[in-house]
Amino acid sequence: MSAGPTIRLLLPCPDKKEGKAWGDYYFGHSLGDALERLGCQVLYSYRERGVLARVRSFLDRLVHWRELELVIRGKRTWRPVPGKRAAMWLISRSDSISIPELRRYFHVFVASRPYLRRIEGQIRSASLLLQCTDSTRFGPREVRGSQPCLFVGNRRKGFPRRVVDLAVDAGHEVEVWGRGWSDAIAAERLAGLHIENRDLADHYRAAQAVLNDHTPAMLEDGFVSNRLFDVAACATPLVTEDMEGIPIEFRPHLYLYKTLDEVSQALRSALDSGPSEEASRIALAQQVLREHTFDQRAMEILQTLTRPHQAPLASS
């Protein structure tokens, strides 16, 4: 394969010393690995603390002006380098972004069909690019999981993860991994603070069902988390919100709740699913691994980043 361009991925998380507690870290590196398989050279920039560190990072990007840049837009905004070809992949945090920020980029990939419809015509160029899974880590299980219902996620003051409380209150056995739970659930339910990314698929495959939720902004704007793709790739029952933005081919295989009052029933249906549902989830897993992986997304990103200029370059 001929040498491809150099692409710098700008991530919203700290570097590997701290960033390994962030899903954005693994998301960015899975994308980087897929771009490297296409022959690209991939560099990473992380959220820097302090003014001097951010200035040094910006100057480094300014010096290497021939690089193509892709911002993975989570919590952090990035200042584009004037004259440099830069795109964005908007995967969440739509409540913190503005049309002027989106206009800084020659192209914006959007991980939500509803939100894409909302901004079309207001920015230079945009296209749908859903989140996805890493096919080198996630794949279908062969037998039904035997472990309790699994929930993986941190609990925060502004996002208390009520789905877990409701499942537990209804008598379901839920194994929880994440930070911020020590004073919210019984100690025997808290399995640990962090699952290593290399082990996450094994936990999904072992679970009888995975319980999931989204932030209010993701729900409102139709941004489906990559957990949907990871769990579907493992052929494990997933319980999550009935939200706009879920790909139509996924809907028959998920256990959806519209209100928090429906969480327990959706989880019970997932736990009671039989062999026919298992077979249909395996078929979906195979489809996910054909159509919704970082390799497919990397190809689309590369084609867009290297196409002839159709709009002015990013400016500050």
Sequence and secondary structure as in RCSB ss.txt:
>XXXX:A:sequence
MSAGPTIRLLLPCPDKKEGKAWGDYYFGHSLGDALERLGCQVLYSYRERGVLARVRSFLDRLVHWRELELVIRGK
RTWRPVPGKRAAMWLISRSDSISIPELRRYFHVFVASRPYLRRIEGQIRSASLLLQCTDSTRFGPREVRGSQPCL
FVGNRRKGFPRRVVDLAVDAGHEVEVWGRGWSDAIAAERLAGLHIENRDLADHYRAAQAVLNDHTPAMLEDGFVS
NRLFDVAACATPLVTEDMEGIPIEFRPHLYLYKTLDEVSQALRSALDSGPSEEASRIALAQQVLREHTFDQRAME
ILQTLTRPHQAPLASS
>XXXX:A:secstr
     EEEEE SS  HHHHTTSHHHHHHHHHHHHHHHTT EEEEE    SHHHHHHHHHHHHHSTTSEEEEEESS
      TTS EEEEE S GGG  HHHHTTSSEEEES HHHHHHHTTTSS EEE    B TTT    SS   B EE
EE   BTTB  HHHHHHHHTT  EEEESSS TTTS GGGEEES   HHHHHHHHHHBS EE    HHHHHHT   
HHHHHHHHTT  EEEE  TTS TTTGGGSEEESSGGGHHHHHHHHHT  HHHHHHHHHHHHHHHHHSBHHHHHHH
HHHHHTS   S     
